[in-house]
Amino acid sequence: MNCRNCGTEIKEFFSLGQMPPINSFLKEDDMAREKKYNLSVGFCPKCYLVQLINTIPPEDLFRDYIYFSSNSKYFLDHCKEVANNLTKKLNLNKNSLVLEIASNDGAQLQYFKELEIPTLGVDPAENIAKVANERGIKTLAEFFNLDFAKNLKEEQNIQADLIFGANVLAHVPEIVDFVKGVKVALKPKGTAVFEFPYLKGLMENKFDIIYHEHVFYYSIIALIGLFKNAGLEIYDVELTPMQGGSLMIFASNPGVFKIKENVNKLSAEEFENGFDKLETYQKITMSVLKIKNDLIAILKKIKSEGKKIAAYSAPAKGNILLNYFGINKNYLDFVVDKSKAKQNLYTPGTHMLVNPLEKIYEEKPDYLLILCWNISEEVINMEELKQYRNNGGKFIIPIPEIKII
């Protein structure tokens, strides 16, 4: 397998084996026909880009999608903060245009609209784009790529002052074409801002960011080269708490903005920490296996005491953990999730029925295993779980280190 950016042969360093598409929840009749695909990660020794060895066609993953951004209050609070900060930082106004790639149900764009800034969303999931349009957020049900960007510019005379994308830069197999499209769709003095899980998380046991939708796992040293090849320049970078630790990069046409020192500082840190060396990544497997063995031992002990364990939430990262660790009905009594789109369906791979939150009060589990560990604080303090907490219910946070609260 050759690097999707520079064509150099990539070196595999971690494999999760055969995995189902992790957001493909199942009806009972579908379980026997479920497909699984290799899920292994490699490193490019030339451009330092960490990427999947094999991918699933995006059309099979994103045309009918089950994740709705607006389900998380934590995420919505972040979206509002992002809109306010970017509006001030980039001097956006009613004459500007914000183009969001992978805009989902409009969770982010709604806050730009509240600030009276024109918006346009692009998202390939037709079911989700429909929801966004019904909410009054204009959204095109398309994949963003170079051809799409050329059509926007040449046929519709549309270019953006801000191109924004949260958790999309990692999802695009044809990444060179994608970034070239960003350059075309960006006004000469515009800024492209992308937020995505930071590669550093893999060194912190956050292996569950690896799934088929995430083709790439980015460091700043890899991104600088990738954007430079497309004629863009990364001039600023921020660390954010999203997804258990994310990067937010700011890119423009070369020379429009002065490159900030924090870009150079983070690059230097990555070289110092070996982000340019295969050996750094080869250490991940043993670290993850220790977490697996420790968590399984805890769950077995709880079950041997005759107590009940339920899984709270069935996010993509949680389904990766369940499948890779082999946690199924032998360890969990049931699964709950707030998302109505997932309820009454079965989890991919482990085939456990997803129940509404009311199941917690019907079955009264002793422990909740929080699979959306990146928002564990929000979950623990949820009003819907107040009675569970008051009755002495406990929480297990599995990643990045096991905690019982």
PyMOL commands that set and color helices and strands:
alter all, ss='L'
color gray80, all
select helices_A, chain A and resi 28-33+58-62+69-71+73-89+109-114+126-134+146-156+175-185+199-204+207-209+220-229+242-244+261-272+278-282+284-304+316-325+359-363+373-380+383-390
alter helices_A, ss='H'
color red, helices_A
select strands_A, chain A and resi 11-19+37-43+50-52+98-101+119-122+139-140+160-166+186-197+216-217+233-240+246-252+309-312+334-336+354-355+367-370+394-397+403-404
alter strands_A, ss='S'
color yellow, strands_A
deselect
rebuild
show_as cartoon
